[in-house]
């Protein structure tokens, strides 16, 4: 199930469609970084890309990212807690606004905290209707981020049933409620995915141990709490493990075994210190828990603990609760959105996890380092000024309107109203991801407001908010990303302009070179004398620029007299006469020749339709 070393598999490997096509996908996460999102989307599009490659290569290869994101924009949605999306100002990162949506919980004390991914796959050949649908779900303890932390993933498959199941009903209700939190209708394919979930049961994606029962629980603020949904009776429990950061004494009390038995508790120093600072906190831990601290020696093979596990061993089984819920009041008493899986397996599973987390790690000093911790009273750890102000900005009331001015630019009007804080906010500036410069806002009745114009090729619905504030020892500055509610048609218009700009700046010969190297496009099987070089995505999805002719034409249509643009086409034409490397197979030579012959024909047509003006 992805919890012990014997079960671990890369998430990207597990979501790879392989010889199938992604039909629909939905990702729920508290926070997200651009690089891992790109890695996930590229993998789902059939072009596997690791998180490291996304950082080093992918974000630099704008055309490849744009192709993959565009191919999935009508089938995938990523829901992120307000202020939880992190990305640089890279132009391609801005394209993520076609799939990423911000969830602003109605209660300012709540957080959208689940970590759940669900994908539906179908055969490449859609005529194979007899092939069963493939729906996979991953309930994680980590977000879609680059954090190098200790985490766990439960990998599941949804199998069809003839009638509604308890798991299917709970899962559909949870996902529908989450989608209702964003101000737009869901893509048709995502809606269809939810239709199939209700009549489905959960099974392990990889059977590595005997699983007796799997249950899904989703906590929606204002409805039943996790503590009431999941029974945590101590009856018959011989041993218990709790793994969690962000501990709360009241919640930990519910995991105490009593009768002289101690719960094994794995957390971080900051969280133990927080408990020890409470009245009788140190004695509470010492009497009820065998405490283990992660990263005691500052080992940097990983950075933090992010897993959230509860394991109960009885004489006949091990019950495992795993998901997004920390051992905190907000997680278990209805304040947060949470997604949790509970499954039952053999008693030996408990020993395997204990050995993996506690015994082996002490001797190896590697993947899950933890050592016995002796609590002592220390000064409470106060929340940093940066965290306080960042929270204020991420949850601040945001007003934003976007009005299209003409075919080349849009007008943006935004305002953010932070709550009162002991830290004085001295300035606020805005920029849209894709822009280089920030725009200083002015304060108007406690709201920081600004209006400006943005070239459409640089437009993004992702708003970066920078705030400078007075902090102990001087000024400090924080950055938070927020989302504007934008008409999808405007984003499509932006994407066409962005594509045109990419063609001009990267050079169409580079793009065609990538195509020739098999970057996901290929010749139509029905290539004919009048067809030109037609291209289609391998997964069958439509692409806004569906043919080579249109791609070339985009480069020229707005400025057909541009000699620089025409020169790029000429470069491609001349390249036909450059010998290919020694050892290139005949099929590739044929592909090159057919491509360049097609480009010649396009060039002839363009010259005829848009003749170059003399002088």
N, C-alpha and C positions, 0 to 999 in steps of 0.2 A: 504493500500500500504506500510505499514511498517514505516510510518512517525510519527504517533501519538501513544500515549500509548495504545489506544484501538486496534491498528493494529499490535503491535509488536509481532514478533515470532522469536524464535531462528533460525538462519540460518541453523544450523546442523539439526534441526527438519525438515526444509523445503527441504533439499537436500537428506534426508534419502530415499533410494529406496523402503523401506517397503517390499511388497511382489513382487517387481519387481527387475530387474537386471540393473545395470548401463551399458549402451551400449557405451557411449562416453562422454567425459567431456573436457572442455577447460576453464582455469582460467587465466584472465589477471589482473595483480596487479603491483603496483609500488614497493612495498616491501613485504617481507614475512618472517615469523619466522617458525622454524621447528615444534614446538608443535602444533600450529593451523593447519598447513599443514597436520600433522599426523592425527589430529582430523577429518579434512575434508575427507582425503583419507580413513580412517578406517570407517567412516560413509558411504561413497559411496560404500565401499566393503561389506556393510551389517553388520558391527560390530560397532555400534555407540559408539563414544568415545568423551567426552567433551574435551575442551581445557585444563581444569584443570587436567583431568585424563591423558591427553597426557603428561603433564609435570611430574606429580607425578608417574604415572604407565606406560604409553605407551612407553616412551623413554627408560624405563628400561626393557621392555619386547621386546627384539630385534626380537624374532621369530614371534611374532604377527605382528609387524610393517612390517617386511620383507615380510610376507605372504600377507598382504593387499597391499603393494606397488607393489610387483611383480604381483599381480593379476590385477592391473590397469595400469601397465607400457605400455601396448600396446593400451590403450584406453583413457588415460588422459595426458594432457600437461598443465604445469603451466608456464606462461611467466612472467618474473620479470625484472624490469628495472636494467640496469647494476649496480652492486654493491649493489643491494637491498635485497639480500637474507642473512638472519641472522640465524646462527645455531652454536651450541657448537661443540666441537670435538667428540661428541658421535658417536660411530661406526654406529649406526642405522641412525643417521641424514645423514650420507654420502650416504645412499641408496636413498635419495631423488633426487640424480642426474639422476636417471632414468626417472624422470617426470618433473623436474624443468629445464627451459631453460632461459638463459640470453638474454635480448634484448639490443643491443647497438645502440641507435639512430645514424643515419648517421651524423646528425648535433650535435656537442658537446653541443650546447645550448638547445637542446631538451631533454625532459624526456618522458619515457614510463609510463604514469600516469593513465591509466584507472583502474577501479575496477569493473570487469565484470566476472560473472561466468555463464556458460551455460552447461546444462547436458541433455542427452537423455537417456530415460529408455525404457526397453522392458520387456515383460513377462518372467518369469523364464522358462516357457514352450515355447520354440521357435516355437512350432507347432501352437500356437495360433496367426496365421498371421492376423486374422480378428480384433484383438485388436489394437486400434489406438495407435500410438507412443505418448510418453509423453515427451515433451521437455520443460524444465523449465529454465528461465533465471533470474539472479539476478544482478541488477545494484546497486552498493553500493557506499557509500562515504568513506568507510574504506578499508584498505588493509587487507591481510591475515596475521595479526599480533596479538600479545597479548596485544596491547594498550587498556587500559580501557578508551575509549573516547566516546564522544557524536557523534553518527553516525546515518545514515538512510539507509534502504534497500528498493528498489522497487522490489517486487516479481512478476514475470510474467510467463505466459504460452504461448507457441507458438502453435497456432492452424493452421492446414493445410488449404490451399486455392487452387483453381483450377489453378490459374495463379499467376504470379510474383506480389508481393506487394511492395509498396514503402519502408515500414519498412524492409521487407525481403531483398530487394536489397541493402539497406544501411548497414544492419547488416552483410550480407555475405561479402560485399566489405571490410568492416572494419576488420572483423576477418581474411579474406584471406591476407590482407595487413600486419596484425600483425604476422601471421604465416610465411610470407615471410621474416621476419626480423631475423629468427633463421636459422642457417646453417645446416639444415637437412630436409628431407621430413617428413611430418606429418604422424602419424599413420593412417592406412586406415579408422578406425572407426571415427576418428576426421574429415577426409576429407569427409566421407559420411555424417556426421552431417551437414557440411556446404552445402552439396547438397540439403538438405531438408529445409534449412532456407529460401531460396529465395522465396519459395511459402508458406509463413506462415505469420500470423498476430499476433499481441501482444494483450493479454488479461490479466487482473489481475489473479494471482494465487488464491487469496482469495478476494472475492467480499465483501467489507465492506462499500463501498459507491458507488454512481452512477458515473461511469467513462464514459465520453463522447468520449474521444479520447486519444490515446497513440501514441507517436512518439519517435523513436530512432534516435539519432544523434551521430556519431562517428567522431571525428576530427583526421585526419591523417596529420602530418606535410608536408607542401608543397602542400596541396590541400585546399579545402574550409575551412574557419575558422568557429568556433562555432558562432561568432558574426554575420556572414553572413547567417548561416544555421538557426539560431533561431531568429525570430523577437522579439524584446523587445520594441515594441511600447508602449507608455504611454497612448495611446488613450483609453478612457473609464476606465482606472485603477483608482480605488478609494483608495486602500491601497496596500502597498507592504512590504514584509518581505525579507530581505537578511540575510542569515546565512552563514558565511564563515570565516576560518582563512586565513592568508597570504593575506592581503588586498593590493590593489593597487589603488591609487587615481584616475588614469585615468579610470580604469575599474569601480570604484564606481560611477564616474560621469555619466556613462550610466544608472545607476539605480536611479538617482535623479528624483523625481516626479515633482518638481517645483510647481509653483502657490501656494506657502505657505504650501504645503503638505509635510510631512516628511516620509521618508522610515524608517522602523524599522530595525536596523542593529545589529546583534548579532555577536560578535567576542571575541578575547582575548586581554588582556592588552598589550602584546608585539606588536600586530598588530595595535591597536589604537595609541600606542606610536609612531610607525613608521610613521603613517599618520600625527600625530601632529607635528612631527619634520620637516615636509615639510613647505615650504613657504605658509602661510595662511591655513595650514592644519587643525589647531584647529577650525578656523572659518568655514572652509568647512564642517567639521563634524557637528558643532553646528547648522549651518543654514539649513542643508539638511537631517539630520538623527536624529532619536531618538536612541541613542547608548546604548547598553546593553553589559555588560562585564561578561564573564563566569568566575567562580571560583574567584570572587572578594574577598571572605573571606578565600581563601585557602582551601576550602572544598576538601577532598581527596576521596569522594565517586566515583569520576572519575578523570581523569588526564588532559584531554584536550578537545578542540573542534575540531572535524574533519568532521562534517557534512557540506555539501555544498548545500544550498537550495535557490531558489528564488520563492516566492509566490506572485501572482498578483490577487487581488480580484476586480471583476467588479460587476455590478448589477445582472448579470445572471450566473456567474461561478467563479471558482478559477483555475487559470493556475499555475501549479507546475513544476518547472524545477529542477531536482535533479540528481546528479551523481558525477563524479570525479573532475569537474571543480571548482577551487577556484575563488574568485573574483579578478583575477590577469590577467595581460596582457598575460603571457605565456599560460594561460588556454584558453583565448577567442580569441587570435589573431593568432593561428596556430603554436605556438612553441612546444606545447606538444601533445602527444597522449591523448585523452580524450574520455570518454563514458558517454553520458547524456541521460536521459529520460525526456520527457515533456508530461504531461497529464493534462486533464481538468476535473473538477468535480464541485460539488455544491458550492455556495457561503459560506455555513456554514463551509465548510472544512477549510477555512482560519481562521475562529474564533477558531476552534478546535486546529489548530496548534499554533496559537498565544497564546491561553490559556495554552497549554501544555508547550511551550517554555518560555514564559515570565511571565505569571500570577501565575500559580501553583508553578512554580519553586522558586519564591521569597518567598512564604510562607512555602514550604516544605523543602527548602534548601537541595534538594536531586538530583534526576537523571539529571536534566538539569539546575543547578543553574545559574541564571544570574540576575544582578541588574543594574539599570540605571547607566550609566557611564558619568561623566563630564570631557571631554577631557581637558588636560592642556599640554602645551609644555614641553617636556622632552628631554634629550639627546638621539640621535638616538641609537638604539640597534645594535651594530656591530656583524657581524657573528663571531663565536668563531673560534680560530685557529684550534681546532679539526675538526670542520665542514669544514673549508677551505681545509685542507689536506685530509680529508676523501673524499671530492668531487674530488680532484686531482687524488687520487689513484683509485677511482671507475670508473673514466672516462679515466684513463691513457691508452695509447696504450699497449695492452697485446699480447705478442707472446708466444705461447706454443705448444710444440710437445710432443706426448706420443708414445713411441715405446715399444712394447712387447719384453722383453728379453728372457724369457723362461716361463715355465708353472707356476712359483711361484712368479715372480716379474716383474715390468715394470720400464722403464726408463723415467723420466720426465725432460723436458728442458723448462724453463720458463724465461720470461723477461718482466719487466714492465717499461715504460718510462713516469714518471709524467711530467706535464707541469711545467714551472718555477713558483716559489712562493716566497713571501717575507719570508716564513718560511723555513729554511734550513732543508732538509731531511738528517739525519745523518746515518740512517741504514734502511734496508728493509729485512724482512725475509719471507719465504714462508713455508707453510705446506698444505697438503691435508687433508680435514676433514676425520677423521679416524686415522690420525697420532697423536702422542702425542707430539713429539718434533718438534721445528721449525728449519728451515735450513737458515742460514745467507747467503744473497746474496752479491755479490760484484759489485761495480759500474764500468761500462765499457761504456764510451762515453755517459753519461747521462742515461744509461739503467741499471737497477739492474737485474743481470742475475744469474741463478743457474741451476745446473743439479744434480739429485740424483736418487737413486733407491728406489722403494717402493714395499713391499710385496703385492701381488695382493689382498689378503684378506683385506688389509688396504687401497687399492686404491680408490680414489674418483675423480670425475671430478670437484668437488668444491674446489677451491683454496683459502685458507685464506691468505691474504696479511697483514703483520704487518709493520707499518712504525713508526720510532722514529724520532722526529723532534725538532728543537729548538723553544721553545715558550716563551712568556714573563714569567719570573719567573722560568725558567728551562726547562727541556726536557718534552715532552709529547708523548703519544703513541696512535695510532688508529689501529683498525682492520677492514678490508673490505673483503667480500667474492666475488670472481670472478669465472667464469666458464671456463673450458677448453673444446675445441671441441674434443670429443672422439668418436671413433668408437663404436657404441652400442654393437657390438660383444664382445669388451673388457669388457664392463660393465657386460654383461651376464656371462663371464668367471669369473669376480671378484665375482659376486653374488654366483656362485657355490662354490667358495673357501670360501666365507664368511659363507655360510650355513654350510659347513663342519666344519668350525671353531666354529660356534655356537653350533653345535651338540656336539663337543668335550668339549667346555667350560661350557655350560649350563647343559650338561648331557642329553642323549636321554630320560632318564626316566622322566625328568621334561617336556620335549616337549610332550611326550606321555600322561603325566598326563593332560597337557593343552588340548590335543585333546579329552581325555576322558571326560573332563568337558564341552565339547560342544563348544569349541572355534572356531568353524567354519568348522570342518571336520566331516565326518560321514561314516559309512559303505556303500559300494556299495550295491544297491538293489539285484544285481546278485552275491552275495557272494557265492562262490563255494569252493569245496575242494582244487582246484588248484589255486584259485585266490589270496590267501593270504588276508591281510587286505588292501583293496583298499580304497583310500581316494580321495574325490573331493571337491573343494570349493563349498560352498552353492550357490554362484551365477553362477556356471557352468563354471567359467573361468579356463583355464589350469594353472597349477602351475609347475614351473621347476622341482620340485620333486613331481611326480604325484602319488607315491605309498609309502606305508610304507616300502616295501622292498628296494626301492631306497634310502629312507632316512637312513635306517640302513646301507645300503651298502656304502653310502657316508662317513659314519663314519669310515669305515674300508679299503676302496679300496686302498688309498694311502699308508697305513701302516698296512697291514693285520696282522702283527705279534705283533702289539701293544697290550700288555696284559691289559693296562689301558682302551683302547677302548672296548676290548672284555668284560672287567669287567662291563662296563655300560650295555651291552646287558644282561649279566648274572643277573644284578640287576633287570632288567625288568622281566626276566624269573622267578626269585625267588619270585618276588612280587605277582605272581599268588596265592601263598599259604598264603598270608597275608589276614586275614579276612577283608572284607569291613565293613564300619561303620554300626552300627545298624540302621535299617529303610531304607536302600537302596533298591530301587525297583528291581524286578526280571529282568526287561529289562536291567538295568545297569549292574547287575551281569553277565548277558549273554554277554553283550558287552565286559566286561573285559575278560571273559573267552575266547571268540573267538579271541580277540586281542592277548592275551598271547599265545594261541595255534598257532596262525600265526607266532608270533615272534620265537617260538620254531622251527618251520619249517624253518624259515630263518636262524636261528642259525645253524641248522643241515646242511643246504646247504652251508653255509659259511665255516663251519668246514671241509666239504668235499672238497670244491674248494680251500680253503686256510688253510691247516692243520697247526697247531702250530708247529714250529720247536722245536725239543727236545734240552734240554740243554740251 
